[in-house]
């Protein structure tokens, strides 16, 4: 099985970001504030690395369409839209959460941080599932524009 290089690397970084968020969450529960800050910034850097690789591939190469059975396409599409919604929400919330922490607005940071983390965990899990569905469980379809990959056609 030949796995595609850029999607495999980008998926690694999204999983790494979720692992770092989990470690950071544990560190703050132990009141290790500086270690928490460093870990969450590393998680943000990992997520940003994912995004740069994903966006570059999308712009320069295109996206891979679902290559599984046609009768599963609607389910894959709904799942993909759910993942994209989670990723967008989690990404924006992640930026806000990091910004609040860096600006020492800890009341709001503490309030949204746990929600942001949970959304990010689900983003990573669903991202891995998209990767598995596109490249491991089924052979990827044609590489095409993002709109065709998401909406079919």
Number of C-alpha atoms within 10 A of each C-alpha: 6 7 11 10 8 14 19 14 14 23 22 16 22 26 22 18 27 24 16 21 24 18 17 25 20 13 18 15 11 10 11 13 13 12 14 21 18 13 22 25 18 17 25 21 14 21 24 17 17 23 17 13 17 18 14 13 15 16 12 9 13 19 23 21 23 24 17 17 8 10 8 11 17 12 11 18 16 13 15 19 14 14 20 16 13 20 21 14 15 23 20 12 19 24 13 17 26 17 13 18 18 13 10 11 12 14 10 13 19 13 11 16 20 13 15 21 20 15 19 27 22 16 25 26 16 19 21 17 17 19 18 16 17 20 22 14 13 14 18 20 15 14 15 17 16 16 12 15 19 20 14 13 8
